[in-house]
Amino acid sequence: MTGTRPGRRGRRLGQFVAAAVALAAVAGRAAAHSGSLGGSVASATVPTWLTILTGGIVVGGSFLFTTLLTDHDAMRGVNWWRLALPAPARIRRAVVPLARALSVGVFLLVVVTGFVGPREGVRSFALLVVWVGWWAGYTATTYLVGNTWPALNPWRAPLAAVGWVRARRDERGGDADEGADTDGSVVVGVSLPASWGRWPAVAGLLALVWLEVVSPVGENPRLLAAVVVAYTLVTVAGSLFVGEAWFERVDPVSQVFAAYGRVAPLQRGADGSLAVRLPGTALTEDPVPDRPGEVAFVVALLWVTTYDGLVATPAWAAAVEPVVGLGVPGLAVYAAVLLAGFALFLGVYRLAARRVRASADTYVTARAIERWFAPALLPIAAGYHLAHFLGYFLGLAPALAAVAASPFAPPATPLALVLPGWFGSAKLIFVLGGHVLAIWVAHSLAFELFPGVLAAIRSQYPSVVVMVFYTMTSLWVITQPYAPPPYV
């Protein structure tokens, strides 16, 4: 973390290696949404020029190294390895309700303490749980271990309760409503148009990030509680109207965790089976689904990470000041840049896919290439999230524990850890590790898609130079001192 508010400055860097690696490299930081609680956590001590130069060299060198790995069977041996784990259905049926009940209890406590608890950031149970415990700590588990959010998600509780009532009714001899699933997947019977695809989740993600940037939701527990309540009303109502499709196509929080979960070693099969795999290898098997907005959501995830960090730099403040001086409302400036940047990222991504198609000299359509290589963006996002938030989480974990023990009467000055100076180097390793894993994923995907060796390697040529340039640019953004977003 850099600056005085690393929570708000967390970033995810996403880079597209092998099909549209140039676009992904623009996305230089893990999205923060973590407030302003980590002011005393140590910053990285690696010199800026060394960080930027090292990032460019490692990315370029990793690409050159992967071009030597051309044994497709050997790559599949690595990517397809798995260790099956027992997952008895009765255990799942017992654990999931307990886990969800616990999450609902924490959720209610967050809302109550947000409205009536202490207002100070490091004493607020709501702020510490949401930004330190949930966004920093829990999110890391979704890519380091596995995505448990479907079981923990407190906003699924009403839908699950409806499903439970229906199941009990059917056991007593009642007939299920025509077109309704016994698990409560359809409650009212409203269907989302297929043409919408995942575009609602894209819009939701952009809206949430815009709200996080233009409001003090990371500092004000009262405002945070109000936002949580509003989000709850929309999510619960939506899920009761359209069922599970809400969490699969509309809810941006669920989609962010699902994306991270694809990087994790613990993977769940369609039949409910569990298996341990090498990190990131699950990304080498399936592209994103062929539905509208699927690729756009990944691109939006990358863009908002860059946007979230960009608006907290001195360069942004210097650029916005003259525009606002002309009388343009600050909120409109932030919204316009958010939408324009997303459109630019999506356009560049699609252009990169067309260039990859030309370089590989393939009959595979550009649209298929877009979907095929999108998973290669995710390991970089996970690496940057870990780099920015592990120190943030460790530094404020003692405060979180102390406040959790007494949420309504927390200590006057909760303790925070000051991390040693060498931790900055560890963060750089996390970032570069995400790069290397992404390159492996993209290289494997290229060999799965294109026949022969030359086509797979040539497909990466158009983007590697631009990728290195944008990676170095993104690393420069990361090293900038924090500047509070102006005019909001």
TORTI-189848 format. One record per residue (C-alpha): x, y, z; residue number from 0. Coordinates in steps of 0.25 Angstrom, whole numbers, plus 5000, padded with zeros to 4 digits. Layout:
N
(site (X,Y,Z),NUM) ...
//
This chain:
488
(site (5000,5000,5000),0) (site (5005,5014,4997),1) (site (5001,5027,5003),2) (site (4993,5030,5016),3) (site (4980,5022,5012),4) (site (4984,5009,5006),5) (site (4970,5004,5008),6) (site (4964,5014,4998),7) (site (4976,5012,4989),8) (site (4976,4997,4988),9) (site (4977,4993,4973),10) (site (4976,4981,4964),11) (site (4985,4980,4952),12) (site (4979,4972,4941),13) (site (4987,4968,4928),14) (site (4983,4961,4916),15) (site (4994,4951,4912),16) (site (4993,4944,4899),17) (site (4981,4949,4893),18) (site (4979,4963,4898),19) (site (4990,4965,4908),20) (site (4991,4979,4905),21) (site (4978,4983,4911),22) (site (4980,4976,4923),23) (site (4993,4982,4926),24) (site (4986,4996,4927),25) (site (4978,4991,4939),26) (site (4989,4994,4949),27) (site (4982,4992,4963),28) (site (4973,4984,4971),29) (site (4960,4991,4974),30) (site (4960,4996,4988),31) (site (4946,4999,4994),32) (site (4953,4999,5008),33) (site (4952,5012,5014),34) (site (4962,5020,5021),35) (site (4966,5011,5033),36) (site (4980,5008,5029),37) (site (4987,5021,5031),38) (site (4998,5015,5040),39) (site (5001,5003,5032),40) (site (5015,5003,5026),41) (site (5017,5006,5011),42) (site (5026,4999,5001),43) (site (5040,5003,5002),44) (site (5045,4999,4988),45) (site (5049,5011,4979),46) (site (5039,5015,4969),47) (site (5049,5014,4957),48) (site (5053,5000,4962),49) (site (5038,4995,4963),50) (site (5035,5000,4949),51) (site (5047,4994,4943),52) (site (5046,4981,4950),53) (site (5031,4980,4946),54) (site (5034,4982,4931),55) (site (5046,4973,4931),56) (site (5039,4961,4938),57) (site (5027,4962,4929),58) (site (5035,4963,4916),59) (site (5044,4952,4921),60) (site (5033,4943,4926),61) (site (5027,4944,4912),62) (site (5040,4940,4905),63) (site (5042,4928,4915),64) (site (5028,4923,4912),65) (site (5031,4923,4897),66) (site (5040,4911,4900),67) (site (5029,4903,4907),68) (site (5023,4896,4895),69) (site (5020,4882,4900),70) (site (5005,4882,4900),71) (site (5003,4869,4907),72) (site (5013,4874,4918),73) (site (5005,4886,4920),74) (site (4992,4879,4921),75) (site (4998,4869,4931),76) (site (5000,4881,4940),77) (site (4987,4888,4937),78) (site (4979,4876,4938),79) (site (4985,4870,4951),80) (site (4975,4870,4963),81) (site (4973,4863,4976),82) (site (4958,4859,4979),83) (site (4953,4862,4993),84) (site (4941,4856,4999),85) (site (4929,4865,5000),86) (site (4917,4858,5006),87) (site (4904,4864,5003),88) (site (4899,4863,5017),89) (site (4911,4871,5023),90) (site (4908,4882,5012),91) (site (4893,4882,5016),92) (site (4898,4884,5031),93) (site (4909,4894,5029),94) (site (4903,4903,5019),95) (site (4891,4908,5028),96) (site (4900,4910,5040),97) (site (4910,4918,5032),98) (site (4899,4926,5026),99) (site (4893,4928,5040),100) (site (4906,4933,5045),101) (site (4908,4943,5033),102) (site (4894,4948,5035),103) (site (4897,4951,5050),104) (site (4910,4958,5046),105) (site (4902,4966,5035),106) (site (4892,4971,5045),107) (site (4902,4975,5055),108) (site (4909,4983,5044),109) (site (4896,4990,5041),110) (site (4893,4993,5056),111) (site (4907,4998,5060),112) (site (4908,5006,5047),113) (site (4896,5014,5051),114) (site (4898,5015,5066),115) (site (4912,5011,5069),116) (site (4925,5019,5070),117) (site (4928,5028,5058),118) (site (4943,5027,5059),119) (site (4948,5019,5048),120) (site (4958,5010,5056),121) (site (4947,5008,5067),122) (site (4935,5005,5057),123) (site (4931,4991,5056),124) (site (4924,4993,5043),125) (site (4936,5000,5036),126) (site (4946,4990,5041),127) (site (4938,4977,5038),128) (site (4934,4982,5024),129) (site (4947,4988,5019),130) (site (4957,4980,5027),131) (site (4950,4967,5031),132) (site (4942,4965,5018),133) (site (4948,4973,5006),134) (site (4963,4971,5010),135) (site (4963,4958,5018),136) (site (4951,4950,5013),137) (site (4953,4954,4999),138) (site (4967,4948,4999),139) (site (4962,4935,5003),140) (site (4953,4934,4991),141) (site (4966,4933,4982),142) (site (4976,4927,4992),143) (site (4966,4916,4996),144) (site (4953,4916,4989),145) (site (4940,4923,4987),146) (site (4931,4921,4999),147) (site (4922,4933,4997),148) (site (4910,4925,4991),149) (site (4909,4918,5005),150) (site (4912,4931,5013),151) (site (4905,4941,5005),152) (site (4895,4947,5015),153) (site (4886,4953,5004),154) (site (4883,4938,4999),155) (site (4876,4935,5013),156) (site (4862,4940,5009),157) (site (4862,4932,4996),158) (site (4868,4920,5003),159) (site (4856,4921,5013),160) (site (4846,4921,5002),161) (site (4852,4909,4996),162) (site (4852,4902,5010),163) (site (4837,4905,5012),164) (site (4834,4900,4998),165) (site (4842,4887,5001),166) (site (4834,4885,5014),167) (site (4821,4887,5007),168) (site (4824,4877,4996),169) (site (4828,4867,5006),170) (site (4815,4868,5012),171) (site (4809,4864,4999),172) (site (4807,4878,4992),173) (site (4810,4880,4977),174) (site (4821,4890,4973),175) (site (4816,4901,4966),176) (site (4817,4899,4951),177) (site (4831,4905,4946),178) (site (4836,4907,4961),179) (site (4848,4899,4966),180) (site (4847,4893,4980),181) (site (4860,4900,4984),182) (site (4853,4913,4983),183) (site (4861,4917,4970),184) (site (4848,4924,4965),185) (site (4839,4931,4974),186) (site (4830,4941,4967),187) (site (4834,4936,4953),188) (site (4840,4948,4946),189) (site (4851,4945,4936),190) (site (4862,4953,4932),191) (site (4863,4955,4917),192) (site (4874,4946,4911),193) (site (4879,4958,4903),194) (site (4883,4965,4916),195) (site (4893,4955,4919),196) (site (4902,4960,4930),197) (site (4901,4974,4926),198) (site (4893,4977,4939),199) (site (4905,4973,4947),200) (site (4914,4982,4939),201) (site (4905,4994,4942),202) (site (4904,4990,4957),203) (site (4919,4989,4958),204) (site (4921,5003,4951),205) (site (4911,5009,4960),206) (site (4917,5003,4973),207) (site (4931,5008,4969),208) (site (4926,5022,4966),209) (site (4918,5023,4979),210) (site (4931,5018,4987),211) (site (4939,5029,4980),212) (site (4930,5041,4981),213) (site (4925,5038,4995),214) (site (4931,5036,5009),215) (site (4925,5022,5010),216) (site (4939,5017,5014),217) (site (4940,5027,5026),218) (site (4926,5029,5031),219) (site (4919,5017,5038),220) (site (4906,5024,5037),221) (site (4907,5025,5022),222) (site (4912,5011,5021),223) (site (4901,5005,5028),224) (site (4891,5013,5020),225) (site (4898,5008,5007),226) (site (4897,4994,5012),227) (site (4883,4995,5015),228) (site (4879,5000,5002),229) (site (4888,4989,4995),230) (site (4880,4979,5004),231) (site (4867,4984,4999),232) (site (4870,4983,4985),233) (site (4877,4970,4985),234) (site (4867,4963,4994),235) (site (4855,4968,4985),236) (site (4862,4965,4972),237) (site (4866,4951,4977),238) (site (4851,4948,4981),239) (site (4846,4953,4967),240) (site (4856,4946,4958),241) (site (4863,4935,4967),242) (site (4877,4930,4966),243) (site (4878,4938,4953),244) (site (4880,4950,4961),245) (site (4893,4945,4967),246) (site (4898,4939,4954),247) (site (4895,4951,4945),248) (site (4892,4964,4953),249) (site (4899,4964,4967),250) (site (4913,4970,4965),251) (site (4918,4966,4978),252) (site (4915,4951,4975),253) (site (4921,4952,4962),254) (site (4934,4958,4967),255) (site (4936,4947,4977),256) (site (4932,4937,4966),257) (site (4943,4942,4957),258) (site (4954,4942,4968),259) (site (4949,4928,4972),260) (site (4953,4923,4958),261) (site (4968,4926,4962),262) (site (4967,4918,4975),263) (site (4973,4904,4977),264) (site (4960,4898,4983),265) (site (4949,4896,4972),266) (site (4935,4891,4972),267) (site (4930,4883,4960),268) (site (4916,4884,4954),269) (site (4912,4871,4962),270) (site (4916,4877,4975),271) (site (4930,4870,4976),272) (site (4942,4877,4982),273) (site (4956,4876,4977),274) (site (4969,4882,4980),275) (site (4977,4888,4968),276) (site (4989,4896,4965),277) (site (4986,4911,4967),278) (site (4980,4917,4954),279) (site (4980,4904,4946),280) (site (4965,4904,4946),281) (site (4965,4916,4937),282) (site (4972,4908,4926),283) (site (4959,4899,4923),284) (site (4948,4908,4920),285) (site (4946,4922,4914),286) (site (4935,4931,4920),287) (site (4921,4927,4915),288) (site (4916,4932,4902),289) (site (4906,4942,4907),290) (site (4905,4957,4906),291) (site (4913,4965,4916),292) (site (4922,4953,4920),293) (site (4935,4959,4915),294) (site (4930,4973,4918),295) (site (4929,4969,4933),296) (site (4943,4965,4933),297) (site (4948,4977,4926),298) (site (4939,4986,4935),299) (site (4946,4979,4947),300) (site (4959,4983,4941),301) (site (4955,4997,4938),302) (site (4949,5001,4951),303) (site (4962,4996,4958),304) (site (4970,5006,4950),305) (site (4960,5017,4952),306) (site (4959,5015,4967),307) (site (4974,5017,4968),308) (site (4975,5028,4958),309) (site (4965,5037,4965),310) (site (4974,5036,4977),311) (site (4987,5042,4971),312) (site (4992,5056,4970),313) (site (4992,5055,4955),314) (site (4977,5053,4955),315) (site (4975,5065,4964),316) (site (4983,5074,4955),317) (site (4975,5069,4943),318) (site (4962,5071,4950),319) (site (4964,5085,4956),320) (site (4963,5093,4943),321) (site (4951,5085,4938),322) (site (4943,5088,4951),323) (site (4948,5102,4950),324) (site (4940,5104,4938),325) (site (4928,5101,4945),326) (site (4926,5086,4942),327) (site (4920,5078,4954),328) (site (4931,5069,4960),329) (site (4921,5057,4961),330) (site (4918,5058,4946),331) (site (4933,5058,4943),332) (site (4935,5046,4951),333) (site (4924,5039,4945),334) (site (4928,5043,4931),335) (site (4942,5038,4932),336) (site (4937,5025,4938),337) (site (4928,5022,4926),338) (site (4938,5027,4916),339) (site (4949,5019,4922),340) (site (4941,5007,4922),341) (site (4937,5009,4907),342) (site (4951,5011,4904),343) (site (4956,4998,4911),344) (site (4945,4990,4904),345) (site (4949,4996,4891),346) (site (4964,4993,4892),347) (site (4961,4979,4897),348) (site (4952,4976,4885),349) (site (4963,4982,4876),350) (site (4974,4974,4882),351) (site (4965,4961,4880),352) (site (4964,4965,4865),353) (site (4979,4967,4864),354) (site (4982,4954,4871),355) (site (4973,4947,4861),356) (site (4981,4953,4849),357) (site (4994,4949,4856),358) (site (4990,4935,4858),359) (site (4985,4934,4844),360) (site (4973,4927,4849),361) (site (4958,4925,4845),362) (site (4954,4926,4860),363) (site (4946,4938,4861),364) (site (4950,4951,4869),365) (site (4938,4949,4878),366) (site (4942,4935,4882),367) (site (4956,4940,4884),368) (site (4951,4950,4894),369) (site (4944,4940,4902),370) (site (4955,4930,4902),371) (site (4966,4938,4907),372) (site (4958,4946,4917),373) (site (4961,4937,4929),374) (site (4976,4941,4927),375) (site (4973,4954,4934),376) (site (4969,4949,4947),377) (site (4982,4944,4953),378) (site (4988,4958,4952),379) (site (4976,4964,4959),380) (site (4978,4954,4970),381) (site (4993,4957,4972),382) (site (4990,4972,4973),383) (site (4979,4970,4983),384) (site (4988,4961,4992),385) (site (5000,4971,4990),386) (site (4991,4983,4994),387) (site (4982,4977,5005),388) (site (4991,4966,5012),389) (site (4998,4977,5019),390) (site (4986,4985,5021),391) (site (4979,4973,5028),392) (site (4991,4969,5036),393) (site (4993,4983,5041),394) (site (4978,4985,5046),395) (site (4975,4971,5050),396) (site (4978,4974,5065),397) (site (4968,4986,5064),398) (site (4958,4977,5057),399) (site (4959,4967,5068),400) (site (4958,4977,5079),401) (site (4946,4984,5074),402) (site (4939,4971,5070),403) (site (4940,4967,5085),404) (site (4932,4979,5089),405) (site (4926,4985,5077),406) (site (4917,4995,5085),407) (site (4928,4999,5095),408) (site (4941,4997,5087),409) (site (4955,5001,5093),410) (site (4958,5016,5092),411) (site (4971,5014,5084),412) (site (4971,5000,5077),413) (site (4985,4995,5074),414) (site (4990,4994,5060),415) (site (5003,4987,5055),416) (site (5014,4994,5048),417) (site (5019,4985,5038),418) (site (5035,4984,5036),419) (site (5041,4991,5024),420) (site (5044,4978,5016),421) (site (5029,4975,5015),422) (site (5030,4985,5003),423) (site (5038,4975,4995),424) (site (5028,4963,4999),425) (site (5017,4972,4992),426) (site (5025,4973,4980),427) (site (5027,4958,4980),428) (site (5012,4956,4981),429) (site (5010,4965,4969),430) (site (5020,4958,4960),431) (site (5015,4945,4964),432) (site (5001,4949,4959),433) (site (5008,4953,4946),434) (site (5015,4940,4944),435) (site (5003,4932,4947),436) (site (4995,4940,4937),437) (site (5005,4938,4926),438) (site (5005,4923,4929),439) (site (4990,4923,4928),440) (site (4989,4931,4915),441) (site (5000,4922,4909),442) (site (4993,4910,4912),443) (site (4980,4915,4906),444) (site (4987,4919,4894),445) (site (4992,4905,4892),446) (site (4978,4900,4894),447) (site (4971,4909,4884),448) (site (4981,4910,4873),449) (site (4987,4897,4865),450) (site (5002,4895,4865),451) (site (5013,4903,4872),452) (site (5015,4915,4863),453) (site (5001,4920,4863),454) (site (5000,4920,4878),455) (site (5013,4927,4879),456) (site (5010,4937,4868),457) (site (4997,4940,4874),458) (site (5004,4948,4886),459) (site (5013,4956,4877),460) (site (5004,4968,4874),461) (site (5002,4971,4889),462) (site (5014,4968,4897),463) (site (5021,4981,4894),464) (site (5009,4989,4898),465) (site (5007,4980,4910),466) (site (5021,4983,4916),467) (site (5019,4998,4914),468) (site (5005,4998,4920),469) (site (5010,4989,4932),470) (site (5021,4999,4935),471) (site (5011,5011,4934),472) (site (5002,5004,4944),473) (site (5013,5001,4953),474) (site (5016,5016,4953),475) (site (5002,5019,4957),476) (site (5003,5009,4969),477) (site (5015,5016,4974),478) (site (5009,5030,4974),479) (site (5006,5037,4988),480) (site (4991,5037,4992),481) (site (4983,5049,4989),482) (site (4969,5050,4994),483) (site (4959,5050,4982),484) (site (4956,5065,4980),485) (site (4943,5072,4977),486) (site (4934,5061,4982),487) 
//
